[in-house]
Amino acid sequence: MKCLLGRRVLRDVGQLDDGAFLEWAWDGRRLVVTNDRYGLYPLFYCAKSKSICISPSLEQVVRGNSDRQLDYPALAIFFRMGHFVGSDTPFDDVRFMPPNSTLTWENGRLDIQQHKEGALPSSVLAPTFDEAVDNYGALFSRAIARRLPGDERFMVPLSGGRDSRHILLELVKQGVRPPACATVRFRPPSTDEDMRVAKLLTGRLGIAHIESPLNNPPPSFLTRA
């Protein structure tokens, strides 16, 4: 049994595939999971002596076979730095799969190998700040060009952040205009800057803008730990 999540971009023979993906194979005894070289597609796992649970959703793994014991040192780092470090998650027995890795689970034994191949070659590094900016722009354009949607209709989620704005502007630059963009409205007392910026940008580009109210936010599964 095999499963591919995300999108794998095939490259030349001898080169690592590009894209953002997870792929797993299970033969009834042995589970093998691989991910993309940057770990863009997340995977959480909880491995026990007689079971393993994997999912891109932390909540699904916690609901699976986790003991739901909080990892207080990891949470302390998260509250101090704003993000988790390495494979840490809020839970003791749930880990995050590192990028460019192969996870193998067989007969209760877990093995994770992180591959050295796939690191950026020195040829893409730049000696000056201006060259680094130019290289970043060129690499970003190439990345978007590889993943341009075909004839299918699509929508671009748009926030006030730079990531979604860069993606939208690059799509328009390459001649691919989404029929609409969507932004989730925040609840008071938020100033809802995302909505304001998204409206300004879509208005300037002449693209329809859809406002989505956050009527039923998902509950926190930390309360069930």
Secondary structure as GFF3:
##gff-version 3
##sequence-region A 1 225
A	DSSP	beta_strand	2	9	.	.	.	ID=ss1
A	DSSP	beta_strand	18	26	.	.	.	ID=ss2
A	DSSP	beta_strand	30	35	.	.	.	ID=ss3
A	DSSP	beta_strand	44	47	.	.	.	ID=ss4
A	DSSP	beta_strand	52	55	.	.	.	ID=ss5
A	DSSP	alpha_helix	58	64	.	.	.	ID=ss6
A	DSSP	alpha_helix	72	81	.	.	.	ID=ss7
A	DSSP	beta_strand	95	96	.	.	.	ID=ss8
A	DSSP	beta_strand	101	106	.	.	.	ID=ss9
A	DSSP	beta_strand	109	114	.	.	.	ID=ss10
A	DSSP	three_ten_helix	122	124	.	.	.	ID=ss11
A	DSSP	alpha_helix	129	146	.	.	.	ID=ss12
A	DSSP	beta_strand	155	157	.	.	.	ID=ss13
A	DSSP	alpha_helix	162	173	.	.	.	ID=ss14
A	DSSP	beta_strand	180	185	.	.	.	ID=ss15
A	DSSP	alpha_helix	193	205	.	.	.	ID=ss16
A	DSSP	beta_strand	208	213	.	.	.	ID=ss17
A	DSSP	three_ten_helix	221	224	.	.	.	ID=ss18
###
